Amino acid sequence: MVDADPVDAVAAVDSAAPVLARFAQPTAERPTRIALLSDLHLSVEETGTWRVSHRTEERLEATVESVNRTPDLDAVCFVGDLVQRGTQAEYEAFDRVLADLEVPFYAVPGNHDLLADGSRETLSLAEFEGRYTPGELPYHQRIGGVDLLALNSNRSTRDSLAETYTGRLEPETLEWLAERLETVSNPLVAVHHNLPATRRLLWDSIEQLPVSGGSPDFETADELVDVLGARCGGTGTAGGTDGPLVLTGHLHFPAVTSTRGIREFTLPSLGPYPNAYTILEIDEGGTTATMHSVSDREERLESVTHGLEHSRVLLAATQLAGLPLVDECGR
C-alpha cells in the first residue's frame, strides 16, 4: 500500500547516511568503497519541473564536494541520465563541475544522455565513451576488490543517436556479458534501465496513486536476466543471493527486487527527490549501501513539492519510509 506521507519521508532522510540495504553478495577480500550516482538530469535551460531542473548543477557541485570528503573511496560510478537533453552545453556544464572530482569516475549512459535533436548540438556515443569510460562500452573495470561490468542500454550506436527513451541491449553486449561473467568472481553489473520485478513494483504502485507517472520500457530485460541467471546455473529463486548484483537507475526511487533470482538494486535519484547518492561498502562480510543526501531539509521539501503530482516521487517517499529495503546479512 502506498500511504507514506512525503513530509515524513523528508524527515527520515535527515538522519546521517541511512542504510538503504545490506547484501550478502558481492564480497571482497580487499575492503572497497564505491560512490553510486544516478539520474541527475543536469539542465542548463529548464527551471522547475518535477525534476527540479534549476537545482541540478548545484546538486552535482554538492555531490563532488561530498564525495571528495569521503575517505578511502575507490571510484565513482554514474548509472545513467547524467544530463537531460544530451546537448554539448549540458555536458560542458557537467564537466566543469566534474573537473574538481578527486577520484576515478566511470559512467554508463541513460535514456536521456544520447539523444537525436536536430535543433541542438548533441554528444555522440564515441564522445561519451571518450569522456566517461575506460575506452568503450560495454566495459569491465576492476575497482578495489570487485569487478564492474558496465552496459549501454541507451539505443544509440556509433552511427546514430537514439530517437526513443526505450532501453535495449545489443546482442553483442549480451554475448560480451556472458563471457565476462565466466571470468570474474565478484561482479557488479551496471545498466540504466530496470529489470521486470522493479518495473512491476512501479506499475503496481501507480494503480494505488491518484497521480500520473510511468517509465519507458526495457526491450531486452528478459534476455539480460537469462544471461545473468546462467551465472548461477539458472537455479536462482526469488530472493536468492548467489547471482550478480545489478545496479540500475532510471526510475528515481530506491528499490531492491528479485527477478528470477537476480537481485536488482535501483538507486535513488540525484536530481529529483530525494537528491541523494549512494555509497557501497564491500568487504568479506558482504555489501552495505548507505544513502547520502546533497540537499538540506528545505531543499528536499522543495523537491517533494515539485513532484507531488508524479508517481515516482511519491513512491520514493514510500520506499524511504521503510529502511533498510533489505537486510540479507541479518545485522
VOBA-1610 file (N, C-alpha, C; in pm, whole numbers, padded with zeros to 5 digits, always signed):
BEGIN
Met+00085-00120+00000Met+00000+00000+00000Met+00088+00124+00000Val+00064+00220-00090Val+00141+00343-00097Val+00071+00447-00012Asp+00116+00464+00112Asp+00046+00554+00202Asp+00140+00641+00284Ala+00268+00649+00246Ala+00363+00729+00322Ala+00339+00877+00300Asp+00355+00955+00406Asp+00348+01100+00398Asp+00482+01151+00346Pro+00485+01223+00232Pro+00612+01272+00179Pro+00691+01355+00278Val+00622+01434+00362Val+00694+01515+00461Val+00761+01426+00564Asp+00696+01316+00603Asp+00760+01221+00694Asp+00884+01160+00630Ala+00877+01133+00500Ala+00992+01076+00430Ala+01108+01174+00428Val+01078+01303+00411Val+01184+01404+00416Val+01253+01399+00551Ala+01177+01386+00657Ala+01235+01378+00791Ala+01320+01253+00806Ala+01277+01142+00748Ala+01352+01017+00759Ala+01489+01031+00696Val+01501+01110+00590Val+01629+01127+00521Val+01721+01220+00599Asp+01669+01293+00696Asp+01751+01386+00772Asp+01861+01317+00850Ser+01841+01189+00888Ser+01945+01118+00962Ser+02066+01097+00873Ala+02182+01093+00934Ala+02306+01082+00858Ala+02320+00943+00796Ala+02337+00941+00666Ala+02368+00819+00591Ala+02283+00700+00631Pro+02150+00705+00612Pro+02068+00589+00644Pro+02107+00469+00557Val+02094+00349+00613Val+02126+00226+00540Val+02010+00195+00446Leu+02039+00191+00316Leu+01939+00153+00218Leu+01922+00002+00212Ala+02034-00071+00218Ala+02026-00217+00201Ala+02156-00281+00246Arg+02146-00408+00284Arg+02263-00492+00310Arg+02250-00618+00227Phe+02355-00648+00151Phe+02355-00764+00061Phe+02462-00864+00105Ala+02428-00992+00094Ala+02526-01096+00125Ala+02636-01102+00020Gln+02604-01065-00104Gln+02699-01062-00214Gln+02682-00930-00291Pro+02789-00879-00348Pro+02923-00935-00353Pro+02999-00915-00223Thr+03105-00993-00209Thr+03203-00976-00102Thr+03336-00940-00165Ala+03430-00895-00083Ala+03562-00860-00134Ala+03665-00878-00023Glu+03774-00944-00053Glu+03881-00959+00045Glu+03943-00824+00077Arg+03953-00739-00023Arg+04001-00604+00000Arg+03881-00513+00020Pro+03867-00446+00134Pro+03755-00353+00153Pro+03750-00251+00041Thr+03629-00232-00014Thr+03611-00149-00132Thr+03495-00053-00108Arg+03514+00069-00151Arg+03409+00171-00133Arg+03386+00243-00265Ile+03260+00239-00313Ile+03224+00297-00441Ile+03105+00391-00421Ala+03115+00512-00474Ala+03001+00604-00475Ala+02921+00582-00603Leu+02790+00564-00587Leu+02700+00540-00700Leu+02608+00660-00717Leu+02606+00715-00837Leu+02521+00829-00870Leu+02425+00788-00981Ser+02308+00850-00982Ser+02212+00821-01089Ser+02112+00935-01104Asp+02072+00959-01227Asp+01958+01045-01259Asp+01971+01187-01203Leu+02078+01253-01243Leu+02091+01395-01213Leu+02003+01478-01308His+02003+01444-01437His+01928+01518-01539His+01972+01664-01543Leu+02104+01687-01543Leu+02153+01824-01543Leu+02098+01901-01662Ser+02047+02020-01633Ser+01989+02105-01737Ser+02047+02245-01727Val+02069+02306-01842Val+02114+02445-01846Val+02007+02538-01900Glu+01888+02482-01929Glu+01780+02561-01986Glu+01654+02560-01901Glu+01618+02446-01847Glu+01488+02431-01782Glu+01491+02480-01637Thr+01375+02522-01590Thr+01354+02553-01449Thr+01230+02479-01404Gly+01221+02457-01273Gly+01104+02387-01221Gly+01101+02244-01268Thr+00984+02195-01308Thr+00953+02057-01345Thr+00966+01967-01222Trp+00913+01844-01232Trp+00921+01753-01118Trp+01064+01709-01092Arg+01155+01737-01186Arg+01296+01704-01166Arg+01372+01816-01096Val+01307+01928-01065Val+01370+02044-01001Val+01494+02084-01082Ser+01472+02109-01210Ser+01581+02126-01306Ser+01676+02240-01271His+01626+02347-01210His+01710+02462-01180His+01809+02436-01068Arg+01797+02322-01001Arg+01890+02288-00892Arg+01995+02185-00935Thr+01991+02138-01057Thr+02071+02021-01092Thr+02221+02048-01088Glu+02265+02163-01134Glu+02408+02192-01128Glu+02453+02205-00983Glu+02369+02263-00898Glu+02400+02271-00755Glu+02412+02131-00694Arg+02324+02041-00735Arg+02329+01904-00682Arg+02462+01838-00716Leu+02508+01858-00840Leu+02635+01798-00880Leu+02751+01860-00804Glu+02750+01989-00786Glu+02856+02055-00709Glu+02861+02001-00567Ala+02745+01987-00504Ala+02740+01936-00367Ala+02787+01792-00361Thr+02756+01714-00465Thr+02798+01574-00468Thr+02949+01563-00479Val+03010+01640-00568Val+03155+01637-00583Val+03223+01675-00452Glu+03172+01778-00386Glu+03229+01819-00257Glu+03215+01707-00154Ser+03099+01645-00148Ser+03075+01538-00051Ser+03163+01416-00080Val+03169+01377-00207Val+03250+01261-00244Val+03397+01285-00214Asn+03446+01405-00240Asn+03586+01436-00214Asn+03620+01429-00066Arg+03520+01445+00020Arg+03543+01436+00165Arg+03533+01292+00216Thr+03490+01200+00132Thr+03470+01061+00175Thr+03603+00988+00177Pro+03644+00933+00291Pro+03773+00866+00298Pro+03771+00731+00227Asp+03887+00694+00173Asp+03909+00560+00116Asp+03810+00526+00005Leu+03771+00623-00073Leu+03678+00598-00183Leu+03758+00551-00305Asp+03717+00437-00361Asp+03791+00381-00474Asp+03748+00438-00608Ala+03621+00473-00623Ala+03573+00521-00752Ala+03433+00577-00737Val+03391+00651-00841Val+03254+00697-00855Val+03199+00635-00984Cys+03079+00578-00975Cys+03013+00521-01093Cys+02877+00588-01109Phe+02853+00646-01226Phe+02727+00715-01256Phe+02643+00623-01345Val+02524+00582-01294Val+02444+00482-01364Val+02335+00550-01448Gly+02375+00646-01529Gly+02288+00699-01632Gly+02208+00822-01599Asp+02167+00892-01705Asp+02098+01021-01701Asp+02181+01125-01629Leu+02302+01142-01679Leu+02387+01249-01631Leu+02324+01384-01662Val+02265+01396-01784Val+02207+01522-01829Val+02065+01498-01879Gln+01996+01606-01914Gln+01855+01597-01951Gln+01831+01579-02101Arg+01902+01655-02185Arg+01874+01653-02328Arg+01989+01599-02413Gly+02101+01567-02350Gly+02215+01515-02425Gly+02290+01618-02506Thr+02277+01747-02471Thr+02340+01851-02552Thr+02484+01876-02508Gln+02562+01929-02602Gln+02700+01966-02570Gln+02704+02068-02456Ala+02610+02161-02454Ala+02609+02263-02348Ala+02590+02201-02211Glu+02501+02102-02202Glu+02481+02035-02073Glu+02606+01960-02030Tyr+02670+01891-02122Tyr+02791+01817-02087Tyr+02907+01910-02052Glu+02913+02025-02115Glu+03016+02122-02077Glu+02997+02168-01933Ala+02872+02193-01895Ala+02843+02230-01756Ala+02876+02114-01662Phe+02840+01993-01702Phe+02870+01875-01621Phe+03020+01861-01600Asp+03096+01874-01707Asp+03241+01853-01697Asp+03311+01963-01619Arg+03257+02085-01623Arg+03317+02192-01542Arg+03313+02157-01395Val+03202+02101-01350Val+03191+02062-01210Val+03273+01937-01182Leu+03266+01841-01274Leu+03336+01714-01254Leu+03488+01734-01248Ala+03539+01840-01304Ala+03683+01864-01304Ala+03741+01868-01163Asp+03658+01898-01064Asp+03706+01906-00925Asp+03704+01771-00854Leu+03652+01667-00918Leu+03644+01536-00855Leu+03784+01477-00841Glu+03812+01417-00725Glu+03947+01370-00694Glu+03963+01219-00699Val+03861+01146-00743Val+03869+01000-00752Val+03828+00958-00894Pro+03864+00836-00936Pro+03827+00790-01070Pro+03676+00790-01091Phe+03637+00826-01214Phe+03495+00839-01249Phe+03463+00751-01368Tyr+03354+00676-01357Tyr+03306+00591-01466Tyr+03155+00613-01480Ala+03104+00590-01600Ala+02961+00610-01621Ala+02909+00516-01729Val+02778+00492-01725Val+02704+00433-01837Val+02596+00533-01874Pro+02557+00538-02001Pro+02455+00635-02042Pro+02315+00591-02004Gly+02231+00690-01973Gly+02090+00666-01952Gly+02011+00700-02077Asn+01881+00690-02069Asn+01799+00715-02187Asn+01796+00863-02227His+01836+00954-02136His+01839+01096-02169His+01974+01143-02220Asp+02076+01061-02211Asp+02213+01110-02232Asp+02257+01120-02377Leu+02205+01035-02463Leu+02247+01033-02604Leu+02121+01034-02689Leu+02080+01153-02731Leu+01951+01170-02799Leu+01966+01250-02927Ala+01897+01206-03031Ala+01893+01283-03154Ala+01810+01409-03132Asp+01864+01523-03170Asp+01795+01651-03153Asp+01844+01746-03261Gly+01765+01761-03365Gly+01807+01841-03479Gly+01825+01989-03448Ser+01767+02035-03337Ser+01775+02178-03306Ser+01892+02213-03216Arg+01963+02112-03165Arg+02073+02137-03073Arg+02192+02048-03108Glu+02312+02094-03071Glu+02432+02014-03089Glu+02440+01914-02974Thr+02443+01787-03009Thr+02438+01681-02908Thr+02568+01604-02902Leu+02586+01532-02791Leu+02704+01449-02770Leu+02685+01315-02840Ser+02789+01263-02901Ser+02784+01133-02967Ser+02822+01023-02869Leu+02790+00900-02906Leu+02830+00785-02825Leu+02981+00779-02810Ala+03054+00802-02919Ala+03200+00798-02913Ala+03254+00903-02816Glu+03194+01023-02816Glu+03238+01127-02724Glu+03208+01087-02580Phe+03091+01029-02556Phe+03057+00983-02421Phe+03160+00880-02374Glu+03192+00785-02461Glu+03289+00682-02424Glu+03425+00743-02394Gly+03467+00841-02474Gly+03596+00903-02453Gly+03606+00980-02323Arg+03493+01035-02278Arg+03494+01116-02155Arg+03473+01033-02028Tyr+03388+00929-02037Tyr+03338+00869-01913Tyr+03357+00719-01901Thr+03433+00657-01991Thr+03458+00514-01982Thr+03607+00487-01997Pro+03653+00366-01964Pro+03795+00334-01983Pro+03833+00319-02129Gly+03738+00317-02221Gly+03768+00303-02362Gly+03643+00304-02447Glu+03558+00203-02428Glu+03432+00196-02499Glu+03335+00110-02421Leu+03208+00119-02460Leu+03102+00040-02398Leu+03077-00087-02478Pro+03045-00198-02411Pro+03049-00218-02265Pro+03194-00226-02217Tyr+03213-00218-02084Tyr+03349-00228-02033Tyr+03352-00301-01899His+03470-00353-01869His+03499-00424-01744His+03607-00346-01673Gln+03576-00298-01553Gln+03673-00222-01476Gln+03687-00283-01337Arg+03806-00324-01302Arg+03833-00371-01167Arg+03841-00251-01074Ile+03758-00250-00971Ile+03756-00142-00872Ile+03776-00206-00735Gly+03889-00180-00673Gly+03916-00243-00544Gly+03910-00393-00556Gly+03820-00455-00480Gly+03808-00599-00481Gly+03691-00653-00561Val+03627-00569-00644Val+03511-00613-00723Val+03530-00579-00870Asp+03445-00639-00953Asp+03451-00618-01097Asp+03325-00547-01145Leu+03342-00427-01199Leu+03231-00352-01255Leu+03215-00390-01402Leu+03098-00443-01436Leu+03063-00475-01574Leu+02957-00376-01618Ala+02994-00284-01706Ala+02911-00168-01738Ala+02851-00182-01877Leu+02719-00167-01888Leu+02645-00192-02011Leu+02576-00064-02060Asn+02554-00057-02190Asn+02485+00057-02251Asn+02345+00015-02293Ser+02242+00058-02219Ser+02104+00029-02257Ser+02040+00143-02334Asn+02115+00252-02358Asn+02069+00356-02449Asn+02074+00301-02592Arg+01978+00338-02675Arg+01969+00279-02809Arg+02062+00345-02911Ser+02148+00434-02867Ser+02241+00498-02959Ser+02345+00398-03009Thr+02396+00424-03127Thr+02507+00348-03184Thr+02615+00447-03226Arg+02725+00396-03275Arg+02831+00487-03322Arg+02791+00557-03451Asp+02685+00511-03517Asp+02640+00573-03641Asp+02523+00668-03622Ser+02445+00649-03516Ser+02328+00734-03497Ser+02289+00740-03350Leu+02230+00852-03312Leu+02184+00869-03175Leu+02044+00812-03158Ala+02009+00784-03033Ala+01878+00727-03003Ala+01767+00826-03036Glu+01656+00773-03082Glu+01538+00856-03108Glu+01421+00817-03018Thr+01449+00737-02919Thr+01347+00693-02824Thr+01411+00674-02688Tyr+01332+00686-02583Tyr+01380+00664-02446Tyr+01379+00515-02408Thr+01320+00430-02489Thr+01312+00288-02458Thr+01452+00226-02453Gly+01475+00136-02357Gly+01605+00073-02343Gly+01620-00053-02425Arg+01744-00083-02462Arg+01773-00206-02535Arg+01922-00236-02524Leu+01957-00364-02507Leu+02096-00408-02516Leu+02116-00480-02648Glu+02224-00447-02716Glu+02254-00513-02843Glu+02296-00658-02817Pro+02272-00749-02913Pro+02314-00889-02896Pro+02462-00904-02863Glu+02545-00818-02923Glu+02688-00825-02895Glu+02719-00792-02749Thr+02641-00703-02691Thr+02660-00669-02549Thr+02624-00786-02460Leu+02514-00854-02490Leu+02474-00970-02411Leu+02577-01081-02422Glu+02633-01102-02541Glu+02738-01202-02558Glu+02862-01165-02478Trp+02899-01038-02484Trp+03014-00989-02407Trp+02993-01014-02258Leu+02874-00983-02208Leu+02845-01001-02067Leu+02854-01147-02026Ala+02798-01236-02107Ala+02803-01379-02076Ala+02948-01427-02064Glu+03033-01380-02154Glu+03174-01420-02149Glu+03244-01364-02026Arg+03219-01240-01992Arg+03285-01178-01877Arg+03240-01239-01746Leu+03113-01274-01736Leu+03063-01333-01611Leu+03130-01466-01581Glu+03184-01532-01680Glu+03254-01658-01658Glu+03394-01637-01602Thr+03445-01514-01608Thr+03584-01489-01571Thr+03601-01410-01442Val+03492-01356-01386Val+03504-01270-01267Val+03439-01338-01147Ser+03486-01300-01028Ser+03435-01364-00907Ser+03340-01275-00828Asn+03355-01143-00839Asn+03273-01051-00758Asn+03212-00942-00847Pro+03115-00980-00931Pro+03064-00882-01028Pro+02957-00787-00974Leu+02967-00663-01019Leu+02860-00565-01011Leu+02825-00529-01154Val+02698-00543-01192Val+02654-00514-01328Val+02578-00382-01326Ala+02629-00283-01400Ala+02566-00151-01404Ala+02497-00131-01537Val+02367-00102-01534Val+02289-00074-01654Val+02176+00021-01614His+02143+00115-01700His+02049+00219-01659His+01907+00169-01642His+01855+00097-01741His+01715+00054-01739His+01693-00064-01644Asn+01567-00087-01609Asn+01534-00176-01498Asn+01485-00313-01542Leu+01503-00410-01453Leu+01457-00546-01475Leu+01306-00556-01446Pro+01242-00666-01486Pro+01095-00674-01477Pro+01037-00655-01337Ala+01100-00709-01233Ala+01039-00701-01100Ala+01029-00557-01051Thr+01128-00476-01080Thr+01122-00336-01037Thr+01019-00260-01117Arg+01006-00291-01244Arg+00902-00225-01324Arg+00763-00265-01274Arg+00747-00391-01231Arg+00618-00432-01174Arg+00588-00354-01046Leu+00692-00331-00965Leu+00674-00251-00844Leu+00621-00113-00879Leu+00677-00053-00983Leu+00630+00079-01026Leu+00484+00074-01070Trp+00451-00018-01160Trp+00315-00019-01216Trp+00211-00062-01113Asp+00247-00153-01023Asp+00153-00189-00917Asp+00127-00071-00825Ser+00230+00010-00802Ser+00213+00126-00715Ser+00130+00235-00782Ile+00151+00253-00913Ile+00077+00356-00986Ile-00074+00332-00975Glu-00114+00205-00972Glu-00256+00175-00960Glu-00316+00227-00830Gln-00231+00250-00729Gln-00280+00296-00599Gln-00263+00446-00581Leu-00205+00515-00680Leu-00176+00656-00666Leu-00266+00742-00754Pro-00313+00854-00702Pro-00402+00941-00781Pro-00324+01043-00864Val-00204+01003-00911Val-00120+01095-00987Val-00069+01025-01112Ser-00008+01103-01200Ser+00044+01049-01325Ser+00181+00988-01304Gly+00230+00919-01407Gly+00363+00861-01400Gly+00380+00752-01501Gly+00492+00684-01493Gly+00523+00578-01587Gly+00670+00582-01618Ser+00713+00499-01714Ser+00854+00494-01748Ser+00872+00418-01878Pro+00966+00462-01965Pro+00994+00387-02088Pro+01038+00245-02057Asp+01007+00154-02147Asp+01030+00011-02129Asp+01177-00025-02155Phe+01211-00150-02124Phe+01343-00208-02148Phe+01321-00334-02231Glu+01342-00323-02361Glu+01302-00428-02453Glu+01373-00562-02428Thr+01498-00557-02388Thr+01576-00681-02374Thr+01599-00719-02228Ala+01509-00676-02139Ala+01525-00708-01997Ala+01526-00858-01973Asp+01437-00932-02037Asp+01431-01076-02016Asp+01558-01145-02067Glu+01610-01099-02180Glu+01734-01155-02231Glu+01850-01130-02136Leu+01852-01012-02075Leu+01956-00982-01976Leu+01944-01074-01856Val+01823-01096-01809Val+01803-01186-01695Val+01848-01328-01730Asp+01825-01372-01853Asp+01871-01504-01896Asp+02022-01515-01882Val+02094-01414-01927Val+02240-01417-01920Val+02287-01415-01775Leu+02227-01330-01694Leu+02266-01320-01554Leu+02232-01448-01479Gly+02118-01510-01512Gly+02079-01634-01446Gly+02173-01748-01475Ala+02234-01748-01594Ala+02328-01853-01629Ala+02450-01849-01538Arg+02479-01732-01481Arg+02592-01718-01389Arg+02575-01809-01268Cys+02450-01826-01221Cys+02426-01911-01104Cys+02356-02040-01145Gly+02384-02085-01267Gly+02334-02213-01313Gly+02186-02217-01340Gly+02123-02098-01347Gly+01979-02095-01374Gly+01896-02148-01261Thr+01955-02160-01139Thr+01883-02218-01027Thr+01838-02114-00926Gly+01858-01986-00958Gly+01820-01884-00863Gly+01671-01883-00838Thr+01633-01848-00718Thr+01493-01834-00683Thr+01470-01693-00631Ala+01346-01654-00624Ala+01315-01519-00576Ala+01377-01497-00440Gly+01452-01387-00430Gly+01517-01356-00305Gly+01651-01423-00290Gly+01700-01493-00394Gly+01830-01558-00386Gly+01942-01457-00376Thr+02059-01502-00334Thr+02171-01410-00314Thr+02297-01455-00386Asp+02285-01553-00477Asp+02406-01608-00538Asp+02439-01549-00673Gly+02350-01473-00734Gly+02376-01415-00865Gly+02441-01279-00854Pro+02479-01220-00969Pro+02538-01086-00968Pro+02439-00983-00915Leu+02491-00881-00850Leu+02408-00769-00807Leu+02401-00670-00922Val+02279-00637-00965Val+02258-00546-01078Val+02224-00407-01024Leu+02298-00308-01070Leu+02278-00169-01029Leu+02206-00095-01142Thr+02091-00035-01111Thr+02014+00038-01211Thr+01976+00176-01158Gly+01931+00261-01250Gly+01877+00392-01214Gly+01739+00406-01273His+01718+00513-01351His+01603+00529-01440His+01472+00563-01370Leu+01436+00493-01264Leu+01305+00512-01202Leu+01305+00613-01087His+01423+00651-01039His+01440+00758-00942His+01409+00718-00798Phe+01340+00609-00773Phe+01314+00570-00635Phe+01404+00452-00599Pro+01450+00444-00473Pro+01534+00331-00433Pro+01449+00205-00417Ala+01504+00092-00460Ala+01431-00034-00450Ala+01529-00150-00458Val+01491-00261-00395Val+01562-00388-00409Val+01458-00492-00447Thr+01477-00554-00561Thr+01383-00656-00608Thr+01461-00776-00660Ser+01387-00884-00690Ser+01449-01004-00747Ser+01365-01051-00865Thr+01431-01067-00979Thr+01369-01121-01100Thr+01433-01256-01131Arg+01359-01361-01111Arg+01411-01496-01133Arg+01544-01519-01060Gly+01552-01469-00938Gly+01670-01489-00856Gly+01779-01386-00876Ile+01764-01296-00973Ile+01863-01192-00997Ile+01824-01067-00919Arg+01911-01026-00828Arg+01882-00911-00743Arg+01917-00782-00815Glu+01824-00688-00804Glu+01842-00555-00863Glu+01835-00450-00754Phe+01933-00363-00752Phe+01935-00251-00660Phe+01920-00124-00742Thr+01802-00062-00733Thr+01773+00061-00805Thr+01808+00180-00716Leu+01882+00273-00771Leu+01941+00382-00692Leu+01846+00500-00677Pro+01855+00571-00565Pro+01781+00698-00552Pro+01836+00800-00650Ser+01754+00896-00687Ser+01795+00995-00787Ser+01868+01112-00722Leu+01964+01165-00799Leu+02045+01275-00751Leu+01979+01410-00777Gly+01910+01423-00892Gly+01845+01550-00925Gly+01709+01564-00860Pro+01611+01484-00899Pro+01480+01487-00833Pro+01490+01431-00689Tyr+01382+01446-00614Tyr+01378+01388-00480Tyr+01414+01239-00487Pro+01504+01190-00397Pro+01548+01250-00271Pro+01681+01323-00275Asn+01731+01360-00394Asn+01854+01440-00406Asn+01970+01373-00333Ala+02000+01250-00369Ala+02098+01174-00292Ala+02178+01079-00381Tyr+02297+01045-00333Tyr+02375+00940-00395Tyr+02396+00828-00294Thr+02458+00720-00339Thr+02473+00600-00257Thr+02620+00563-00247Ile+02661+00513-00132Ile+02794+00455-00118Ile+02780+00306-00088Leu+02847+00224-00169Leu+02858+00081-00143Leu+02988+00055-00068Glu+02977-00014+00045Glu+03094-00058+00119Glu+03096-00210+00115Ile+03200-00266+00054Ile+03207-00409+00025Ile+03328-00467+00096Asp+03305-00572+00173Asp+03415-00640+00241Asp+03385-00789+00250Glu+03457-00860+00334Glu+03439-01005+00342Glu+03302-01045+00395Gly+03236-00953+00464Gly+03104-00984+00522Gly+02988-00953+00431Gly+03011-00889+00316Gly+02903-00854+00225Gly+02910-00709+00181Thr+02795-00653+00144Thr+02788-00518+00088Thr+02681-00438+00161Thr+02718-00319+00205Thr+02624-00229+00270Thr+02609-00103+00184Ala+02485-00064+00158Ala+02456+00055+00079Ala+02396+00162+00169Thr+02461+00278+00175Thr+02410+00389+00253Thr+02378+00507+00161Met+02277+00584+00199Met+02233+00698+00119Met+02287+00828+00176His+02332+00918+00088His+02395+01043+00129His+02327+01158+00058Ser+02252+01237+00132Ser+02179+01348+00075Ser+02273+01463+00039Val+02243+01533-00071Val+02322+01650-00109Val+02235+01776-00105Ser+02124+01769-00033Ser+02038+01886-00014Ser+01999+01894+00133Asp+01964+02016+00177Asp+01917+02030+00313Asp+01766+02004+00318Arg+01710+02011+00437Arg+01569+01977+00455Arg+01478+02068+00371Glu+01508+02198+00368Glu+01425+02290+00291Glu+01429+02258+00142Glu+01547+02221+00092Glu+01560+02187-00050Glu+01488+02055-00082Arg+01490+01960+00012Arg+01418+01836-00012Arg+01267+01859-00012Leu+01221+01948+00075Leu+01079+01982+00074Leu+01041+02046-00060Glu+01131+02129-00114Glu+01106+02187-00245Glu+01094+02077-00351Ser+01183+01978-00343Ser+01180+01868-00440Ser+01051+01789-00430Val+01007+01762-00307Val+00881+01690-00289Val+00765+01772-00343Thr+00764+01900-00315Thr+00655+01987-00361Thr+00647+01987-00514His+00762+01993-00580His+00762+01991-00726His+00714+01856-00780Gly+00729+01751-00700Gly+00698+01618-00750Gly+00570+01556-00697Leu+00488+01633-00628Leu+00367+01576-00568Leu+00270+01518-00670Glu+00279+01562-00794Glu+00190+01512-00897Glu+00255+01404-00983His+00368+01350-00936His+00436+01247-01013His+00454+01120-00929Ser+00419+01008-00987Ser+00418+00882-00911Ser+00554+00844-00856Arg+00661+00870-00931Arg+00791+00821-00886Arg+00843+00896-00764Val+00806+01022-00750Val+00844+01097-00630Val+00770+01041-00509Leu+00640+01015-00523Leu+00564+00959-00411Leu+00612+00819-00377Leu+00650+00741-00477Leu+00699+00607-00450Leu+00835+00612-00381Ala+00918+00711-00417Ala+01045+00728-00347Ala+01021+00757-00199Ala+00923+00843-00171Ala+00890+00873-00031Ala+00844+00748+00043Thr+00765+00665-00024Thr+00719+00542+00038Thr+00834+00447+00067Gln+00922+00432-00030Gln+01036+00340-00012Gln+01125+00385+00102Leu+01147+00514+00114Leu+01238+00565+00217Leu+01176+00561+00357Ala+01046+00542+00363Ala+00981+00533+00494Ala+01001+00397+00561Gly+01060+00301+00489Gly+01076+00167+00545Gly+01214+00110+00523Leu+01317+00179+00570Leu+01454+00132+00550Leu+01497+00040+00665Pro+01590-00055+00638Pro+01650-00082+00508Pro+01554-00154+00415Leu+01580-00142+00286Leu+01495-00209+00188Leu+01509-00358+00196Val+01628-00406+00231Val+01654-00548+00250Val+01775-00562+00341Asp+01779-00670+00418Asp+01895-00700+00501Asp+01925-00849+00490Glu+02009-00883+00394Glu+02045-01023+00371Glu+02148-01073+00471Cys+02205-00980+00548Cys+02312-01017+00641Cys+02261-01033+00783Gly+02134-00995+00807Gly+02074-01015+00938Gly+02139-00935+01049Arg+02187-00817+01018Arg+02255-00735+01120Arg+02153-00655+01202
//
